[in-house]
Amino acid sequence: MADLPDKLYFRIGEVAELVGVEAHVLRYWETEFKLRPHRSSSGQRLYRKQDVSRFLRVRQLLHEEGFTIAGARKVLLEGAEAPQSNGVGVEKTALDDALRRVRAVRERLSRLLTELG
């Protein structure tokens, strides 16, 4: 948040530029992550620094850490830190468990081949 200009409110174009996405993406994220910006008397969206920070976190979860919308929503709503990720939005423990099961199946198949062969 230290990199943000010292302003009370930001317009949607400014936020889009700061976050690095198009304005329509911000409007979509508003609906998905239940963000409600303030409105000017003319109806224009006005975002606070904490809104911009939240958009930056959403972008990080979706674009850098590979979470789905649902996964990012869960992380944000629970207020929890993101689980250890491998870059595709899958927890490392889940991958380790799947790998263990695949290796067990491979070993059983190998034994069967040996018995049949």
C-alpha positions in Angstrom: 0.0 0.0 0.0 3.0 2.3 0.4 3.4 2.5 -3.4 -0.1 3.9 -3.8 -0.5 7.7 -4.3 -1.6 9.6 -1.2 -5.2 10.1 -2.1 -8.5 9.3 -0.3 -10.3 8.1 -3.5 -9.3 6.6 -6.8 -11.4 6.4 -10.0 -11.8 3.1 -11.8 -9.4 4.0 -14.5 -6.7 4.8 -12.0 -7.3 1.6 -10.1 -7.3 -0.4 -13.3 -3.9 1.1 -14.2 -2.5 0.5 -10.7 -3.7 -3.1 -10.6 -2.8 -3.9 -14.2 -6.1 -5.0 -15.5 -9.0 -3.5 -17.6 -11.8 -1.6 -15.9 -14.3 -4.3 -16.8 -12.2 -6.9 -14.9 -12.5 -4.7 -11.8 -16.3 -4.5 -12.2 -16.4 -8.3 -12.6 -14.3 -8.7 -9.5 -16.6 -6.4 -7.6 -19.4 -8.9 -8.1 -17.3 -12.0 -7.4 -15.6 -10.7 -4.3 -18.5 -8.6 -2.9 -16.6 -5.3 -3.2 -18.8 -2.2 -3.0 -17.1 1.0 -4.0 -18.3 4.4 -2.9 -20.2 6.4 -5.6 -19.8 10.0 -6.5 -22.9 12.2 -6.8 -22.7 11.5 -10.6 -22.6 7.7 -9.9 -18.9 7.2 -10.7 -17.1 4.5 -8.7 -14.7 5.8 -6.1 -12.3 3.3 -4.5 -10.3 3.7 -1.2 -6.8 2.5 -0.7 -8.0 -0.6 1.1 -10.1 -1.4 -2.0 -7.1 -1.0 -4.2 -5.1 -3.3 -1.9 -7.8 -5.9 -2.1 -7.8 -5.8 -5.9 -4.0 -6.2 -5.9 -4.4 -9.2 -3.6 -7.1 -10.7 -5.9 -4.8 -10.1 -8.9 -1.9 -11.8 -7.1 -4.1 -14.8 -6.2 -5.6 -15.2 -9.7 -2.7 -14.2 -12.0 0.4 -15.1 -10.0 -0.6 -17.9 -7.7 -3.0 -19.6 -10.1 -6.1 -19.7 -7.9 -9.5 -20.0 -9.4 -12.1 -17.4 -8.6 -13.7 -19.7 -6.0 -10.3 -20.5 -4.5 -9.3 -16.8 -4.3 -12.8 -15.9 -2.8 -12.3 -18.6 -0.1 -8.8 -17.3 0.8 -10.1 -13.7 1.0 -13.4 -14.5 2.9 -11.7 -16.6 5.4 -9.0 -14.0 5.9 -6.5 -16.8 5.8 -3.2 -16.8 4.0 -3.2 -18.8 0.8 -2.1 -22.4 1.3 1.3 -23.4 0.0 0.8 -23.3 -3.7 2.7 -24.8 -6.6 1.7 -22.0 -9.0 -1.4 -23.7 -10.3 -3.7 -23.1 -7.3 -3.4 -26.6 -5.9 -2.2 -27.2 -2.4 1.1 -29.0 -2.1 -0.3 -31.5 0.4 -3.0 -32.5 -2.0 -0.4 -33.0 -4.7 1.8 -35.1 -2.4 -1.2 -37.3 -1.5 -2.1 -37.8 -5.1 1.5 -38.7 -5.9 1.6 -41.2 -3.1 -1.6 -42.9 -4.4 -0.3 -43.0 -8.0 2.9 -44.6 -6.8 1.0 -47.2 -4.8 -1.1 -48.1 -7.9 2.0 -48.3 -10.1 3.6 -50.7 -7.6 0.5 -52.9 -7.6 0.4 -53.0 -11.4 4.1 -53.8 -11.5 3.6 -56.7 -9.1 0.7 -58.0 -11.2 2.8 -57.8 -14.4 5.5 -59.8 -12.7 3.1 -62.4 -11.5 1.5 -62.7 -15.0 4.7 -62.5 -16.9 
